[in-house]
Amino acid sequence: MLNALLVLGYAAVQICALVFAFRAIQITRTSQGAAAWVVFLVALPLVAVPAYLFLGSWRIGGYVVARREVKDVAHAIRSHAKLNRPNESALDDSIHAFEAIAGLPVAAGNHVSLLIDGPATFEAMFAALDRAQDYVLVQFYIVSDDELGRAFRDRLIACAKRGVRVRFLFDRVGSHKLPKTYLEALEEAGVKTINVHAQTGPHSRFQINFRNHRKTVVVDGTCGFTGGLNVGDEYMSRDTYFGHWRDTHCQLEGPMVSQLQLVFAEDWFWATGEDLRDMVNWTAPQMPQNTNGVIVATGPADPHEYGALFFCAAIHAARKRLWIATPYMVPENDVLAALKLAALRGVEVRLLVPDKVDHWLPWLAAMAYFDELRAVGVEIWRYNKGFMHQKVVLIDDQIAAVGTANLDNRSFRLNFESMAVLFDRAFAGEVTQMLEADFKDAFLLEQSLGARPLWIRICAPIARLFSPLL
Protein backbone atom coordinates (compact mmCIF):
# COMPACT_ATOMS: atom_id res chain seq x y z
CA MET A 1 0.00 0.00 0.00
CA LEU A 2 2.79 2.44 0.96
CA ASN A 3 4.68 1.67 -2.25
CA ALA A 4 1.56 2.32 -4.30
CA LEU A 5 1.05 5.70 -2.60
CA LEU A 6 4.66 6.64 -3.22
CA VAL A 7 4.31 5.74 -6.89
CA LEU A 8 1.12 7.78 -7.20
CA GLY A 9 2.70 10.72 -5.40
CA TYR A 10 5.74 10.68 -7.64
CA ALA A 11 3.52 10.44 -10.71
CA ALA A 12 1.57 13.48 -9.49
CA VAL A 13 4.80 15.42 -9.04
CA GLN A 14 5.91 14.46 -12.57
CA ILE A 15 2.59 15.66 -13.98
CA CYS A 16 3.00 18.95 -12.12
CA ALA A 17 6.54 19.21 -13.47
CA LEU A 18 5.28 18.82 -17.05
CA VAL A 19 2.50 21.38 -16.50
CA PHE A 20 4.97 23.86 -14.98
CA ALA A 21 7.44 23.20 -17.79
CA PHE A 22 4.79 24.12 -20.35
CA ARG A 23 3.91 27.22 -18.33
CA ALA A 24 7.59 28.19 -18.19
CA ILE A 25 7.76 28.00 -21.97
CA GLN A 26 4.72 30.28 -22.18
CA ILE A 27 5.62 33.00 -19.68
CA THR A 28 9.41 33.01 -19.11
CA ARG A 29 10.88 36.10 -20.72
CA THR A 30 13.98 34.58 -22.32
CA SER A 31 14.46 31.31 -24.17
CA GLN A 32 17.48 30.57 -21.96
CA GLY A 33 15.40 30.96 -18.82
CA ALA A 34 12.60 28.81 -20.22
CA ALA A 35 15.07 26.10 -21.23
CA ALA A 36 16.67 26.15 -17.79
CA TRP A 37 13.31 25.68 -16.05
CA VAL A 38 12.26 22.89 -18.43
CA VAL A 39 15.49 20.95 -17.87
CA PHE A 40 15.31 21.49 -14.12
CA LEU A 41 11.65 20.41 -13.88
CA VAL A 42 12.06 17.32 -16.02
CA ALA A 43 15.37 16.18 -14.53
CA LEU A 44 14.69 16.88 -10.83
CA PRO A 45 10.91 17.20 -10.38
CA LEU A 46 10.94 16.62 -6.61
CA VAL A 47 13.18 19.66 -6.11
CA ALA A 48 12.09 21.76 -9.07
CA VAL A 49 8.31 21.71 -8.50
CA PRO A 50 8.46 23.38 -5.04
CA ALA A 51 11.12 25.77 -6.36
CA TYR A 52 8.91 26.77 -9.29
CA LEU A 53 5.96 27.45 -7.00
CA PHE A 54 7.98 30.11 -5.19
CA LEU A 55 10.37 31.32 -7.88
CA GLY A 56 8.76 30.63 -11.23
CA SER A 57 6.39 33.58 -11.50
CA TRP A 58 7.47 37.05 -12.67
CA ARG A 59 4.13 38.83 -12.30
CA ILE A 60 1.66 39.67 -9.55
CA GLY A 61 -1.66 39.61 -11.33
CA GLY A 62 -3.88 40.54 -8.38
CA TYR A 63 -1.95 43.72 -7.65
CA VAL A 64 -3.67 45.42 -10.54
CA VAL A 65 -6.81 45.55 -8.35
CA ALA A 66 -5.10 48.13 -6.17
CA ARG A 67 -4.29 50.27 -9.17
CA ARG A 68 -7.85 50.15 -10.42
CA GLU A 69 -9.15 51.23 -7.03
CA VAL A 70 -6.92 54.28 -6.87
CA LYS A 71 -7.08 55.18 -10.56
CA ASP A 72 -9.18 58.28 -9.86
CA VAL A 73 -6.49 59.47 -7.43
CA ALA A 74 -3.85 58.90 -10.10
CA HIS A 75 -6.01 60.86 -12.54
CA ALA A 76 -6.31 63.71 -10.06
CA ILE A 77 -2.54 63.75 -9.53
CA ARG A 78 -1.96 63.83 -13.28
CA SER A 79 -4.39 66.73 -13.61
CA HIS A 80 -2.69 68.56 -10.73
CA ALA A 81 0.73 67.91 -12.29
CA LYS A 82 -0.47 69.31 -15.62
CA LEU A 83 -1.19 72.55 -13.82
CA ASN A 84 2.44 72.42 -12.69
CA ARG A 85 3.79 71.39 -16.08
CA PRO A 86 7.36 72.59 -16.67
CA ASN A 87 8.27 74.76 -19.62
CA GLU A 88 8.82 72.24 -22.42
CA SER A 89 11.77 74.21 -23.77
CA ALA A 90 13.60 73.55 -20.51
CA LEU A 91 13.24 69.78 -20.79
CA ASP A 92 15.01 67.12 -22.79
CA ASP A 93 13.07 64.77 -25.06
CA SER A 94 14.13 61.90 -22.80
CA ILE A 95 11.53 62.92 -20.20
CA HIS A 96 8.81 61.28 -22.27
CA ALA A 97 10.26 57.82 -21.70
CA PHE A 98 10.44 58.40 -17.95
CA GLU A 99 6.88 59.72 -17.91
CA ALA A 100 5.62 56.69 -19.82
CA ILE A 101 7.35 54.30 -17.42
CA ALA A 102 6.08 56.23 -14.37
CA GLY A 103 2.56 56.60 -15.71
CA LEU A 104 2.75 60.14 -14.32
CA PRO A 105 3.84 63.48 -15.81
CA VAL A 106 6.95 65.39 -14.82
CA ALA A 107 5.87 68.15 -12.45
CA ALA A 108 7.47 71.48 -11.67
CA GLY A 109 7.49 73.26 -8.33
CA ASN A 110 9.48 70.78 -6.25
CA HIS A 111 12.22 71.30 -3.70
CA VAL A 112 14.65 68.41 -3.31
CA SER A 113 17.31 68.10 -0.61
CA LEU A 114 20.10 65.58 -1.08
CA LEU A 115 20.69 63.63 2.15
CA ILE A 116 24.11 62.00 2.34
CA ASP A 117 24.48 59.07 4.75
CA GLY A 118 22.46 58.00 7.78
CA PRO A 119 22.96 60.86 10.28
CA ALA A 120 21.79 63.53 7.82
CA THR A 121 18.91 61.38 6.59
CA PHE A 122 17.43 60.48 9.94
CA GLU A 123 18.00 63.94 11.39
CA ALA A 124 15.83 65.36 8.60
CA MET A 125 13.33 62.53 8.80
CA PHE A 126 12.95 62.78 12.59
CA ALA A 127 12.50 66.54 12.35
CA ALA A 128 9.70 66.05 9.81
CA LEU A 129 8.02 63.44 12.03
CA ASP A 130 8.20 65.82 14.98
CA ARG A 131 6.37 68.43 12.88
CA ALA A 132 3.62 66.02 11.72
CA GLN A 133 0.11 67.32 12.43
CA ASP A 134 -2.32 65.09 10.51
CA TYR A 135 -0.84 61.81 9.25
CA VAL A 136 2.37 59.90 8.57
CA LEU A 137 2.89 57.13 5.99
CA VAL A 138 5.91 54.86 6.53
CA GLN A 139 7.28 52.02 4.44
CA PHE A 140 10.63 50.22 4.72
CA TYR A 141 12.08 46.97 3.48
CA ILE A 142 14.22 46.44 6.60
CA VAL A 143 13.33 47.64 10.08
CA SER A 144 15.54 46.50 12.95
CA ASP A 145 14.94 46.45 16.69
CA ASP A 146 18.19 48.25 17.54
CA GLU A 147 19.17 51.73 18.67
CA LEU A 148 18.03 53.49 15.47
CA GLY A 149 15.00 51.23 15.08
CA ARG A 150 13.78 51.97 18.59
CA ALA A 151 14.38 55.71 18.14
CA PHE A 152 12.32 55.56 14.95
CA ARG A 153 9.58 53.56 16.71
CA ASP A 154 9.45 56.07 19.56
CA ARG A 155 9.03 58.94 17.07
CA LEU A 156 6.05 57.15 15.49
CA ILE A 157 4.54 56.43 18.91
CA ALA A 158 4.91 60.11 19.84
CA CYS A 159 3.12 61.04 16.61
CA ALA A 160 0.23 58.67 17.36
CA LYS A 161 -0.12 59.88 20.96
CA ARG A 162 -0.63 63.47 19.86
CA GLY A 163 -3.38 62.42 17.45
CA VAL A 164 -1.45 61.97 14.21
CA ARG A 165 -2.69 59.02 12.14
CA VAL A 166 0.21 56.66 11.36
CA ARG A 167 0.35 53.86 8.77
CA PHE A 168 3.39 51.57 9.01
CA LEU A 169 4.11 49.12 6.15
CA PHE A 170 7.04 46.71 6.23
CA ASP A 171 8.31 43.70 4.29
CA ARG A 172 8.37 40.57 6.45
CA VAL A 173 11.16 39.01 4.36
CA GLY A 174 13.48 41.98 4.77
CA SER A 175 12.38 42.54 8.38
CA HIS A 176 12.40 38.86 9.37
CA LYS A 177 14.30 39.64 12.58
CA LEU A 178 11.80 42.26 13.74
CA PRO A 179 10.17 40.93 16.94
CA LYS A 180 6.45 41.03 17.67
CA THR A 181 7.08 43.23 20.67
CA TYR A 182 8.28 46.02 18.36
CA LEU A 183 5.04 45.95 16.39
CA GLU A 184 2.91 45.51 19.50
CA ALA A 185 4.35 48.70 21.00
CA LEU A 186 3.39 50.59 17.85
CA GLU A 187 -0.10 49.10 17.73
CA GLU A 188 -0.77 49.82 21.41
CA ALA A 189 -0.06 53.48 20.69
CA GLY A 190 -2.54 53.49 17.80
CA VAL A 191 -0.19 52.96 14.84
CA LYS A 192 -1.63 50.71 12.14
CA THR A 193 1.06 48.20 11.13
CA ILE A 194 0.96 45.66 8.33
CA ASN A 195 3.31 43.23 6.65
CA VAL A 196 3.20 43.85 2.91
CA HIS A 197 2.86 40.08 2.39
CA ALA A 198 -0.23 39.89 4.60
CA GLN A 199 -2.56 39.63 1.58
CA THR A 200 -4.06 36.13 1.41
CA GLY A 201 -5.60 34.14 -1.39
CA PRO A 202 -4.51 32.00 -4.33
CA HIS A 203 -2.84 34.88 -6.17
CA SER A 204 -0.46 35.63 -3.28
CA ARG A 205 0.18 32.30 -1.64
CA PHE A 206 3.55 31.63 -3.26
CA GLN A 207 4.92 35.15 -3.57
CA ILE A 208 7.75 35.05 -1.06
CA ASN A 209 10.17 35.74 -3.91
CA PHE A 210 8.55 39.13 -4.54
CA ARG A 211 9.81 41.87 -2.21
CA ASN A 212 8.63 45.39 -1.54
CA HIS A 213 11.99 47.14 -1.50
CA ARG A 214 10.65 50.69 -1.27
CA LYS A 215 11.66 53.10 1.49
CA THR A 216 9.06 55.83 1.88
CA VAL A 217 8.08 58.36 4.51
CA VAL A 218 5.35 60.93 3.81
CA VAL A 219 4.34 63.57 6.36
CA ASP A 220 1.01 65.41 5.95
CA GLY A 221 1.20 65.06 2.17
CA THR A 222 3.68 67.93 1.91
CA CYS A 223 7.03 66.34 2.80
CA GLY A 224 8.38 63.01 1.57
CA PHE A 225 11.52 60.90 1.77
CA THR A 226 12.87 58.11 -0.41
CA GLY A 227 16.27 56.59 -1.13
CA GLY A 228 18.55 53.74 -0.18
CA LEU A 229 18.42 53.76 3.63
CA ASN A 230 16.48 51.30 5.75
CA VAL A 231 16.04 51.54 9.52
CA GLY A 232 18.96 49.88 11.28
CA ASP A 233 22.17 50.72 13.09
CA GLU A 234 24.36 49.66 10.16
CA TYR A 235 22.90 52.60 8.20
CA MET A 236 24.32 54.89 10.90
CA SER A 237 27.80 53.31 10.45
CA ARG A 238 27.56 51.50 13.79
CA ASP A 239 28.28 48.00 12.47
CA THR A 240 31.83 46.87 13.21
CA TYR A 241 32.10 44.73 10.05
CA PHE A 242 30.79 47.27 7.52
CA GLY A 243 32.23 50.34 9.22
CA HIS A 244 31.33 53.50 7.30
CA TRP A 245 27.98 52.92 5.54
CA ARG A 246 27.73 55.07 2.42
CA ASP A 247 24.14 55.73 1.37
CA THR A 248 21.94 58.42 -0.15
CA HIS A 249 18.38 59.55 0.49
CA CYS A 250 16.43 62.63 -0.57
CA GLN A 251 13.78 64.85 0.97
CA LEU A 252 10.98 66.03 -1.31
CA GLU A 253 8.54 68.93 -1.10
CA GLY A 254 6.03 69.83 -3.80
CA PRO A 255 3.90 67.84 -6.28
CA MET A 256 6.31 64.88 -6.28
CA VAL A 257 5.20 64.15 -2.70
CA SER A 258 1.69 63.42 -4.00
CA GLN A 259 3.20 60.99 -6.51
CA LEU A 260 5.21 59.26 -3.80
CA GLN A 261 2.08 59.10 -1.66
CA LEU A 262 0.16 57.46 -4.51
CA VAL A 263 2.72 54.65 -4.63
CA PHE A 264 2.29 54.09 -0.90
CA ALA A 265 -1.51 54.12 -1.25
CA GLU A 266 -1.33 51.35 -3.87
CA ASP A 267 0.94 49.23 -1.67
CA TRP A 268 -1.22 49.82 1.40
CA PHE A 269 -4.42 48.92 -0.42
CA TRP A 270 -2.82 45.75 -1.77
CA ALA A 271 -1.79 44.61 1.70
CA THR A 272 -4.83 45.74 3.69
CA GLY A 273 -7.75 46.56 1.42
CA GLU A 274 -7.96 49.96 3.12
CA ASP A 275 -8.54 52.88 0.77
CA LEU A 276 -6.52 55.96 1.77
CA ARG A 277 -7.99 58.29 -0.86
CA ASP A 278 -10.13 60.30 1.55
CA MET A 279 -7.66 60.23 4.42
CA VAL A 280 -4.73 62.06 2.86
CA ASN A 281 -3.91 65.36 1.19
CA TRP A 282 -3.38 65.06 -2.57
CA THR A 283 -2.48 68.66 -3.41
CA ALA A 284 1.04 69.36 -2.23
CA PRO A 285 1.77 73.04 -2.91
CA GLN A 286 4.38 74.24 -5.37
CA MET A 287 7.75 75.26 -3.96
CA PRO A 288 9.64 78.37 -5.11
CA GLN A 289 12.77 76.31 -5.91
CA ASN A 290 10.76 74.95 -8.89
CA THR A 291 12.70 71.74 -9.55
CA ASN A 292 11.21 69.44 -12.21
CA GLY A 293 10.78 65.78 -11.32
CA VAL A 294 8.73 62.60 -11.30
CA ILE A 295 8.49 59.48 -9.12
CA VAL A 296 9.15 56.35 -11.17
CA ALA A 297 7.75 53.32 -9.35
CA THR A 298 8.31 49.86 -10.83
CA GLY A 299 7.55 46.28 -9.85
CA PRO A 300 6.32 42.82 -10.86
CA ALA A 301 2.74 44.12 -11.27
CA ASP A 302 3.79 46.29 -14.23
CA PRO A 303 2.47 45.37 -17.69
CA HIS A 304 6.04 45.56 -18.99
CA GLU A 305 9.42 45.19 -17.29
CA TYR A 306 9.61 48.84 -16.34
CA GLY A 307 12.42 48.28 -13.86
CA ALA A 308 14.80 47.33 -16.67
CA LEU A 309 13.27 49.89 -19.02
CA PHE A 310 13.97 52.66 -16.51
CA PHE A 311 17.70 51.89 -16.66
CA CYS A 312 17.56 51.53 -20.45
CA ALA A 313 15.92 54.96 -20.68
CA ALA A 314 18.60 56.45 -18.44
CA ILE A 315 21.42 54.86 -20.43
CA HIS A 316 20.03 55.94 -23.80
CA ALA A 317 19.45 59.50 -22.54
CA ALA A 318 23.17 59.96 -21.77
CA ARG A 319 25.19 61.90 -24.33
CA LYS A 320 28.40 62.67 -22.47
CA ARG A 321 28.31 61.08 -19.04
CA LEU A 322 26.54 58.25 -17.23
CA TRP A 323 27.48 57.51 -13.62
CA ILE A 324 25.62 54.79 -11.73
CA ALA A 325 26.17 53.94 -8.07
CA THR A 326 24.73 50.56 -7.12
CA PRO A 327 25.59 47.96 -4.46
CA TYR A 328 24.51 45.07 -6.71
CA MET A 329 25.51 44.90 -10.37
CA VAL A 330 23.86 41.86 -11.97
CA PRO A 331 22.13 43.28 -15.09
CA GLU A 332 19.96 41.50 -17.61
CA ASN A 333 21.18 41.22 -21.20
CA ASP A 334 19.26 44.25 -22.54
CA VAL A 335 20.67 46.57 -19.88
CA LEU A 336 24.13 45.05 -20.24
CA ALA A 337 24.04 45.66 -24.00
CA ALA A 338 22.81 49.24 -23.47
CA LEU A 339 25.71 49.97 -21.10
CA LYS A 340 28.23 48.60 -23.59
CA LEU A 341 26.68 50.53 -26.49
CA ALA A 342 26.77 53.77 -24.47
CA ALA A 343 30.49 53.31 -23.87
CA LEU A 344 31.07 52.48 -27.53
CA ARG A 345 29.34 55.70 -28.66
CA GLY A 346 31.68 57.73 -26.48
CA VAL A 347 29.71 58.22 -23.27
CA GLU A 348 31.79 58.22 -20.10
CA VAL A 349 30.21 55.27 -18.28
CA ARG A 350 31.22 54.76 -14.67
CA LEU A 351 29.81 52.11 -12.34
CA LEU A 352 30.47 52.63 -8.64
CA VAL A 353 30.10 49.36 -6.71
CA PRO A 354 31.23 48.22 -3.25
CA ASP A 355 34.47 46.36 -2.76
CA LYS A 356 33.26 44.99 0.58
CA VAL A 357 30.89 41.99 0.56
CA ASP A 358 27.47 41.94 2.19
CA HIS A 359 25.86 39.15 0.11
CA TRP A 360 28.29 36.71 -1.48
CA LEU A 361 26.18 35.49 -4.42
CA PRO A 362 25.50 38.87 -6.10
CA TRP A 363 29.02 40.05 -5.23
CA LEU A 364 30.50 37.05 -7.04
CA ALA A 365 28.04 37.27 -9.95
CA ALA A 366 29.06 40.89 -10.55
CA MET A 367 32.66 39.75 -10.96
CA ALA A 368 31.62 37.76 -14.02
CA TYR A 369 30.34 40.92 -15.78
CA PHE A 370 33.23 43.29 -15.18
CA ASP A 371 35.64 42.08 -17.87
CA GLU A 372 33.21 42.39 -20.78
CA LEU A 373 32.16 45.85 -19.63
CA ARG A 374 35.75 47.02 -19.17
CA ALA A 375 36.60 45.68 -22.64
CA VAL A 376 34.38 48.33 -24.27
CA GLY A 377 35.45 51.19 -22.03
CA VAL A 378 33.09 51.04 -19.06
CA GLU A 379 34.91 52.08 -15.88
CA ILE A 380 34.34 49.94 -12.79
CA TRP A 381 35.07 51.77 -9.54
CA ARG A 382 35.24 49.78 -6.30
CA TYR A 383 34.26 51.73 -3.20
CA ASN A 384 36.51 50.68 -0.31
CA LYS A 385 35.80 53.18 2.47
CA GLY A 386 33.37 50.88 4.26
CA PHE A 387 30.26 49.64 2.42
CA MET A 388 28.38 51.50 -0.33
CA HIS A 389 24.62 50.93 -0.58
CA GLN A 390 23.34 54.01 -2.45
CA LYS A 391 21.24 53.77 -5.64
CA VAL A 392 22.01 56.87 -7.70
CA VAL A 393 22.01 57.61 -11.44
CA LEU A 394 23.59 60.72 -13.00
CA ILE A 395 22.97 61.56 -16.66
CA ASP A 396 25.11 64.28 -18.22
CA ASP A 397 24.73 67.57 -16.33
CA GLN A 398 20.97 67.77 -16.05
CA ILE A 399 19.28 64.53 -14.90
CA ALA A 400 19.80 62.71 -11.60
CA ALA A 401 17.86 59.96 -9.86
CA VAL A 402 17.93 58.80 -6.25
CA GLY A 403 15.91 55.89 -4.94
CA THR A 404 15.74 52.21 -4.13
CA ALA A 405 16.47 50.36 -7.40
CA ASN A 406 19.67 48.39 -7.85
CA LEU A 407 21.25 47.52 -11.18
CA ASP A 408 20.23 43.88 -10.90
CA ASN A 409 17.58 41.45 -12.08
CA ARG A 410 15.82 41.40 -8.71
CA SER A 411 15.16 45.14 -8.93
CA PHE A 412 14.25 44.80 -12.63
CA ARG A 413 11.63 42.08 -12.17
CA LEU A 414 11.00 40.88 -8.62
CA ASN A 415 11.10 43.93 -6.35
CA PHE A 416 8.76 46.88 -5.98
CA GLU A 417 11.05 49.91 -6.31
CA SER A 418 10.81 53.70 -6.56
CA MET A 419 13.17 56.33 -7.96
CA ALA A 420 12.92 60.10 -7.66
CA VAL A 421 14.04 61.41 -11.07
CA LEU A 422 14.98 65.10 -11.18
CA PHE A 423 15.49 67.17 -14.31
CA ASP A 424 17.49 70.02 -12.85
CA ARG A 425 21.05 71.20 -13.45
CA ALA A 426 21.52 72.48 -9.91
CA PHE A 427 20.47 69.18 -8.34
CA ALA A 428 22.54 67.23 -10.88
CA GLY A 429 25.48 69.41 -9.88
CA GLU A 430 25.02 68.44 -6.22
CA VAL A 431 24.92 64.76 -7.20
CA THR A 432 28.05 65.24 -9.31
CA GLN A 433 29.96 66.67 -6.35
CA MET A 434 28.74 63.86 -4.12
CA LEU A 435 29.81 61.12 -6.53
CA GLU A 436 33.16 62.79 -7.23
CA ALA A 437 33.85 62.57 -3.49
CA ASP A 438 32.84 58.90 -3.57
CA PHE A 439 35.24 58.17 -6.44
CA LYS A 440 38.04 59.54 -4.26
CA ASP A 441 37.16 56.80 -1.77
CA ALA A 442 37.23 54.13 -4.49
CA PHE A 443 39.74 52.59 -6.86
CA LEU A 444 39.49 51.93 -10.58
CA LEU A 445 39.30 48.21 -11.26
CA GLU A 446 42.13 47.10 -13.55
CA GLN A 447 42.47 43.47 -12.52
CA SER A 448 40.76 40.91 -14.78
CA LEU A 449 38.80 37.95 -13.49
CA GLY A 450 41.61 35.68 -14.69
CA ALA A 451 43.99 37.41 -12.28
CA ARG A 452 41.73 36.84 -9.31
CA PRO A 453 42.17 33.99 -6.80
CA LEU A 454 41.15 30.57 -8.07
CA TRP A 455 38.03 30.32 -5.93
CA ILE A 456 36.68 33.59 -7.40
CA ARG A 457 37.50 32.48 -10.96
CA ILE A 458 35.48 29.32 -10.35
CA CYS A 459 32.60 30.74 -8.32
CA ALA A 460 31.91 33.95 -10.26
CA PRO A 461 30.67 32.28 -13.48
CA ILE A 462 28.61 29.84 -11.41
CA ALA A 463 27.04 32.70 -9.45
CA ARG A 464 26.20 34.43 -12.73
CA LEU A 465 23.97 31.46 -13.64
CA PHE A 466 21.69 32.57 -10.81
CA SER A 467 21.51 36.16 -12.13
CA PRO A 468 17.75 35.99 -12.98
CA LEU A 469 17.05 35.64 -9.25
CA LEU A 470 19.66 38.07 -7.86
N, C-alpha and C positions, 0 to 999 in steps of 0.2 A: 504493500500500500504506500509506504513512504517513498519507495523508488518511483512509483507511478506519479506521485505528487511532484517529486523533483523533476521528472521528465516533462510534465505538463507546465511546471513553473518556468523551466528553461525554454520550452517552446514559446511560452507567452512573451518572455524577454526577447527572444529572437524575432518574433512578430513585431514587437515594439521597435526593435532596432531597425527593421526594414521600413516601418512606417516613418520613423524619425529620419532615416537616411533619405527617403523620398522627399520629406519636408525640407531637409537640409539642401537638397538639390534645388528646390523651389525658391527658398528664401535667402540662402547665404549669399552675401554680396559678391564674393569672388569665386572663380572656379577652383582656385587652390584651396580655399576654405571649405568649399562644398566637398571636394575630393578628400580632404583630411577627415572630415566628419564621417563620410561614407566608409572609408577604410577603418576608422576607429570603431564605428558602430558594428560593422560586419565582423571584424576580427576579434573584438573584445566586448561583446554586448553586455556582459554583466557589469562592467565598469563604465562603459560608454553611455548606456541608457540613463542611469542616474545623473551622469555628468551633463548629458544633453538637456535634461529637465531643468537644470539650474543655469547652464551656460549657453545653451543653443539658440536662445531667442535674442534678437537685436532690437525689438520694438516693444513698447508698452501700449497696446491698443486701447485699453480702458482709460488711459490718461486723457484722451481727447475729450472725454465727458467734462472734465474740469474746464477745458478751454471753451467748450460750447456754453457752459454756464456763465462764464465771465466775459463772453464775447462783447456784450454791450458796454462793459467797462473798458475793454480794449478799444472799442469804437470811440468811446468818449475821450480816451487818452489820445488817440490819433487826431481827433478833431481839435483837442486842446493844443496838441503839438503843432498842428497846421497854423494855428494862430500865432505860434512862436517859431514859425518856419524861418530858417536862416536865409540870408541873401544868397541866392544861387550862385552869383558871381564869385562868392568867397569860398565856394566848396569845389572839391575835386569830383570828377565823374565817378570815382570809386565809391562814393557814398551810397550809390544806388544798390550796389551789391550788398553792402552792410544792412541797408534798410530792408531789402528783400529777405535776408536771412533772419533779421530781428522780427520782421512782421510789424515794425513800428517805424515812424519817420524820425529822422534826425531833428532834434529840437534845439533852439537857441535859448539863451537866458539862464544858463547853468553856471554855478561856481563849483570848481573842483579843487580840492586840496590833496596833494600827494602826501601820504603818510608812510614814512620810511621806518621799518622795523616795529617791533612790538610795543616798546614804551610809548612812542608817539601815537601809535594806532589806538591803544587802549586808553591813553589819556584823553584823546579826542572823543572816543566812544563813550567813556564813562561820563565825561562832561555833558554830552548830549543826553544820556540817560537821566542824569541829574536834573536836566531842564525839561524832561518830558511832562506834558500836562494832560494829554488825552489817551494816547495809546503807544505801544511799542511792539514791533514785529521783529522776531529774532529767529535766525536760522543758521546753524553751523553743522559741518560734517563731523567734526571732532569737538567734544566738550569733555574736559577732564575735571575730576574732583581733586584739584590741587590748589596751590595758593592763588593763582590767577582765576581758576575756575570758581573757587568759592567767593572771591571778590566780585566776579561777574554775577554770580547767583545772588549775592547780597544786594547788588545794585538793582536787580530785577525785583527782588522782594520789596525793597524800599519803594520802587515805583508802584507796585501793586498796593502797598499799604496806604499810599496817599491817593488812591483812587484811579490810578492809571491802568487801563486795560492792557494786559501783556499776553502775547501769543508766542510760545516757545516751540520751535520745530527742530528736531535733531535726527540724525541718521544713526540708527541702532548699530549698523555695521561699523561705522567709523567711531562711534561712541560706545563700543562694546564693554569698556571698562567702567562706564559711568554707573555708579550704584543707585539703587532705588531710593535710598535716603536723600540723595541730591534732588531728585525729581519730587519726592514727597514734600521736601521743605518748600519748593516752589509752589506746589499745588495747594499746600496749607495756607499760603499767603494769598492765594487767589489767581496765580499764574496758570494759564491753560497750557499744558505741555502735551506733545504728541510725537511719537516716533514716526518718521516719514513712511516707514514700511508697515504701519498699522492697518492699512487698507486690507480687507479680507475679500475672498472670493476667488473664483477660478482664474481670473485674469491676473492675479497678483500672487498666487500661491508659491510660484517658483521664481521669484524675482530678486533673490538675494544678490545676484550678480550685478543688478542695477543699483547705483549709488546716487544719492543726492549730495553732490559735492559743493553746493553753493554755500557762501558765507554772506549773510545779509543781516543788517540791522536797519530798521526804519523807525524814526521817531516823529510822531505827529504828522506824518506825510510830507514833511518839509525838509528833513535831514536824513540822509541815507549813507550806508557804508557797505563796501564790497571790496574783495581782494583776496589775497592768499592766506591770511592768518586765521587759524582756528583758535579755540580757547584752551590753552594749556601752558604750563610753565616753560616748555621748550621754546615757545614763541617769544618768550621774554629773555631768551638766552640763559636760562637757568639750568639747562641740562648739561651734565659734566661731559658726556660723550660728544654731543653736537657742538658745544661751546656757543660761539656767536651764531645766532639764527638770523639769516638775512631774508627779509620778506617785505612785501609792499602791499599796502591797502590804499583806498582813497575815500574821501568824504565828499558827498554830493549834496548840493542844494539846487533847487530849481526843478523844471519839468522832468528831468531824468529820474528824480525820486519817485514820481508817480509810475514810471515804467518799471523801476526796481520793485516797487510795491505790487504791481500787477503780477510779476513773476512769483512773488511770495504768495499772493492770493490764490494763484493756480495750484501751487504746491500744497497749500493749507487745505484747499477744497478737496484735492485728491486724497489726502491723508485722513481728513475728518468729515467731509461732507458739509462743513460749515461755510456759508457764503459770507464773505467779508465786505461785499460791495457797499452796504449801507453803514458799515461801522467806521470806515476810514475816509480820509480826505483825499480826493483825487485831483485837486487843482493846486499843486505846488506853485507858488508865485515865481515869476521871473526874477533873476538876480542881475544886478548891474554889471557884473563881470562878463556876462553874455557869451559864455563858452558854448560851442556847438557839440552835441553828443547824442548817443543812443545806447541803450542797454541791449546787448545781444545775448539772449538766453537760448541755450541749445540743450538737447537731450534725446534719449531714445524714443520719445513720443513724437518727434518731428517727422513730417512726411518725407523729408530727405535728410541726408547725413550732414546737417548744418554745422555740426562741430568741426568736421574736416573742411567744409566749404568756407567757414569763417577764416581758417588759416590760409586756404587757397586764395581767398579774396585779399587778405593782407599781403600775401607774397606777390600776387600779380599787381597790386597797387604800387609797390615799391619801384622807384625809378633810379635812385642813387644809393639808398641805404635801407637795410632791413636788419634790425637787431631784435633777437628773441631771447628772453630769459625764461628758462623752464627747468624744473627739477627732474623731469622725466622726458626723455627724448626717444620715443619709440613710434615714429610716424608710419602711417599707411603709405602705400605706394604712390598715390596721387599727390600727397603732400610732399613726399620725398622727391618726386620728379619735379614738382614746382620749385622746391628749394634749389635743386641743382640747376634748373633752367634759369632761375633768377641770377645765380652766380655766373652762369655762362653768358648772360646778356649784360654783364658788367656791374650788377648791383653788389654793393658791399654787404655780404651776408655774414652775420656773426651770431653764433649760438652760444649763450652763456649757460653752462650746466654745472652742477656741483661735482667736486672731486670726491667729497666724502660720501659714504654709502649710508642710506637709510633703509632701502629695500633692495636686496641683492639682485632679484630677477630683472627688474627694469634697468638697474645700473649696468648689469652685464649685457643685456640686450642692446643698450645704447652703444656699447663698445663695438658692436658688429656693424653699426651704421657709419661710424666716424670716417673710416678710410675712404669710402666711396664719395662722401660729401667733401672731404678735404681734397680729393683728386680733381674736383671741378672748381675749387677755389673757395669753398665755404670755410670760414674760420670757426674752429671749436675752441672755446675758452672755458677752462676748468676753474671754478671758484674754489679757493682753498683757505679762505679765512672763515672757518666754521662751515655751516651748512646753508645752502641757498635754496629757498623754497618759493620765491616770487614767480608770478606768471605775468610777464610784461611783454608787449610788442611795440616796437617803434618803427614807423614807416617814414622815411625821408625826414623832413623837418616840420611836418604838419599833422601827422596822425599818430596817436599813441593809445594803447589799450592796457587796462589794468583789470585783473579779475581772477577767476578761479580755474581757467582751462589750461591744462598741460598740453605739450606737444606729443601726445601719445594716443594710441587707439582707444584706451579707456575713456579719455575725455572726448574723443571723436564720436563714440558710439554708445557707451554704456553709462556714462555719468551725466547727470543734470548739472550744467555749468552756466555761468554768467560772466560777461565781460563788459566793462564800461569803456566804450570807444569814443574818444574825444578828437574832434577835428579842430585843432587850435595850436597855433605855432608857439604861443607862450607856454602852454602845458607840455607840448612836445619838447620844448627847450629844457624844462625842468626834468623830464624823464631822461633826456640826453645827458644832462649833468649827473644824474643819479647813476645811470649805467656806466658812464665813463669812470666814475669812482669805483664801481664794482669791478670793472676790467683791471683796475690797478691792484685789486685783491685777487686776481686770477692769473693764470698762465696760459699761453697759447699752446694748444696741443700740437706737438710735432712728431710724437712717437706713433708708429703704426701698430696695428694689432699684432702683427708678426713679431714685433719687438717686445711684446708684453710677456709676462710669465706664462708658463705652459698652461696652468690651470685656467687662466683667463682666455687664452687662445682656444682652448677646448670648450669652455662653458659659454662664451659669448655667442657663438653661432647657434648653440643649442637653445639658449635663452631667447634668441630672436625668433625661434619657431613658435614661441608662445606670445609673440607680439600682438595678435588679435585680441588677447585678453588682458594686456598690460596697460 
